[in-house]
Amino acid sequence: MSEKPVIGITAAHCSEELQTFPRHYYVESIKKAGGIPFILPPVRTQEECDDVLSVLDGLLLTGGGDISPVYLREEPLRGIGKCSPERDWGEILLTKQSLQQNIPILGICRGVQVLAVAAGGGIYQDIPSQHPTAMEHSQTAPRQYAWHDVDIAEKSALFRLLGEKKVGVNSLHHQAVSKIPLGFIQNAHAADGVIEGIEKTNTAFCLGVQWHPESMESDIHSNALFRGFVEACRE
């Protein structure tokens, strides 16, 4: 293992325009925390998944579009947005294998949803239609600004990293975890009860949050989360 851990960053992939990209915030956050970012286009096979994971010390599941209903084993509901089945398949494959190998995982926004689905949990396809009493989770303020508070579970790895019971977060999603997988706990929630984070117990590092800490670059809690993740990858 290198002195600086290599972190695989999942990316959207557009075959029509030959583009593979995550937002630059993810790359910069990993660099700032002491890791080496490694951008991953979608994998297609188990062999390719194993090859990719063999050179990684950690996996960062990034934000993006909606998860395809076929991977939820559900019919599409009104309100679901643009999906990329190729990306869904690749990220679920990488996540399942990383869970088996105890490779550190950090899931962000869509990433916490991928983590939940890969581990056997479930998500809301669309919060407004399936959870009509929820607050507005797609903020109209720029992404670097907080939109609402989340309550952090005190007996959680997330609390140990952030050191606070309540933090302000940004919010750019309309899907969310609805069913927590076995072996996981809820580590954060919004005032309306929407799950804002989950983590796997008894593991090196396996944690997901519904907000976008990479976009809140000057926030001490966001920086602490990335430092904790990269340090776990180093170990």
N, C-alpha and C positions, 0 to 999 in steps of 0.2 A: 504494500500500500504506500502511495506517495505521501509526503509530508502534508500536502494539501489534498483533501479528499476530492474525488471527481464526482460531481453531482449531475445526474441525467435530468434534463428539463424537457418535459413533454411539450410537443408543439402541434399547432394546427397545420394542416397540409392541404394546399389547393393545387390539384393536378392541372387544372386548366391554365393557371397563371404561373405554374412552376414556382410556387412560393411555399416555404416552410418557415414558420415564424412563431415565437412567443413575444409578448411585449418585452421591451428592453429592461423593464423594472426587475424581472425575475433574474436576469443575468447579472445585473448590477448588485442586487441584494445578495446573491451567492458569492460574488467576488468580495463584496464588503465584509461578509462574515468569514472569509478565509477559505472559500472553496473554489474549485475549478469548474465552471459551467460547461456542460456538454449537451448541446441541443439534439433532441431525439425526434425524428419524424416517426410516424406510426410503424410499429412492427407488424408483420403479417402472419408469422408462424411461430410455433413453440421453439424451434431451433434458432430462429432469429432473435427471439426474446432472450433465450439463454446466452447467446453470444453477446448481446448488448449488456445484460446484467453482469457478465463476467468481468467487465472493465469499469463497473460503477461501484462507488461506495455509498451512494444514496440516490433516492428517486424523488423528484419534485413534480407533483401533478398540478398542472397549471389551470387557470380559468379558461373560459371559452363558451362555445355553444351548448345546446341542450343534449342530453343523453337520449339516444334513440329508444323509442318504446319497446322495440324488439328485444333489447338487452335488459329491459325491466320485466319482460314477459307480460306486457300489458298492451291493451289497445291504445292508440293515440287519442289523447283527450284535447278538448278545445283549449287553446292557449299555448300549446307547445310550440317552441321556436325552431330555428334552423338546426339541423342535426348533421353530423358527419360520422356515419357508421364505421368507416375505416379507422378514424381516430378512436371511437368508442372501443372497438374490438382490441386495438393495439394497447390502449391504456389499461383496459381490464385485464388483459393477458399479463402485462408487465406488473400490475399491482398484485394479482394472485400469486405470481411467482416470487415477488419480493416479500410478500407475507410469509410464504413457505420458507424462504431463505433467511428471514429476519433481517432483511436489508432495510435501513432506516427510510421512512416515507414521510413526506410532508405534503398534504393535499390542500390546495387553495381554491376556494369557491367551487367551480365545477369539480376540482380535484377532490374535495371532501365527499362530493356526491359519487364520483367514480370509486373512491375508497369504500364507501358504504355498499355500493352495488356489488363490487368485486368480492366483498367479504360476506355477502348474503343478506344485506339489509335492503332498504327501499328508499325511494325519494318521491316527493311531490313532482309531478310533471309541470304543474303550474300553481304557484301559491295562491294568487287571487281567486281562482276558480275552485280550488280544493280546500283552501283555508281562508274563507271570506272575511273572517274577523281579524286577520293579520294586518299589521301596519304596512306601509309602502316600503318594500325592500329594494326597489330600483331607484337609487337616489338621483336627484336632479342637480345636485352640487358636483363640482369636479371631484374626480376619484381620490385625490390626495387629502380630502377633508372628511372628518367623521360625520356620520349621518344619524346613528343611534348608539345607545349603550348595549353592552352584553354583560350578563352576569356569569362569572367564572366559578366553576365548582372547586371548592377549596382542596378537596382530596383528589387532585388531578395533576398530571405532568404539566398541563398548560398553566395552572396556577403557580407551580414551582418555577416555571420559566418567566412568567410575567410579574409575579409578586403582588397582584391586585385582584380584588373580588369583583370589580366592575371597571371596564375600560370602554372608551369610545372607539367605534369602528366605522369604516365606510361600508357601503352596501350596494352591490351591483348584480343582483340575481333575482330570478323569479322561480327557480327550482330550489329545493332544499331537502335535506335528509328527513324522512318521515318514520323510518324504522331503523333502529340501531342494531348493527350486527351482533351476533353472539361473540363474547370475548371483548367487546368494546363498551365504553361508557360515554355518556354525554358529558362534555367538559364545559360547554357554554350554551346559553340560550338568550334570546331576546325577550323583551317585556311581554310580547304577544305569545310566547311559548314556542316560537319557531326555533328549532335546533340550530345553533351557530357553531358547534364544534363537537367532534368525537375523537376518541383515542383508544388504541388497543392497550390493554393492560398486560403486564408481565412481558414486556418486549423492550428492545433497545430504544427505539423511537418510532412511533407510528401514530401520527396525529394529523387531523385535518381541521381547518377553520373555514367558515363560510364567507368571511370578509377577504379583503385584498391587502395584507400587510406590506407586500412588495411596493405598493403604490404610495404608502404612507412613510416615505423614506426618512423623515425627520422624527418619526414617532419612536420613543424609547422602547415601547412594548413590541412594536414590529421588529425592530433591530434585535431585541432579546430573543424573539422567536427564531429568527434565522440563525443567530449565533448558536442557540441550543441545538438546532437541527444539524448544522455543519459540524459542531463538536461531536455529536453522536455519530456522524458519518466518519469522522477522524478516528474514533475509537474502534 
